[in-house]
Amino acid sequence: MADIRVRVGQQSAIKVVSSLAGEVGGTLGNLSDVNVTNAQNGMLLVYNEITGKWEGTLELTPGNTQNLEINGGNFWWQVS
């Protein structure tokens, strides 16, 4: 897709055209790789490698394997 340049005031910008073709809104449950049934307050999505889907659960480590590794990434800041 070619860049479409527009000018708003004194600023140049790239206009991004949506590929949703008019669709607005939706739910997580309508996505093909998400399985959320009987949603409850406090649920979160956990990826199930066997089914290849994100599943709604109240447990961070559902099933028999109770291993949990959280990597929050690396962050830095500079004080000037």
Secondary structure, 3 states (H helix, E strand, C coil): CCCEEEEECCEEEEECCCCCCCCCCCCHHHCCCEECCCCCCCCEEEEECCCCEEEEECCCCCCCCCCCCCCCCCCCCCCC
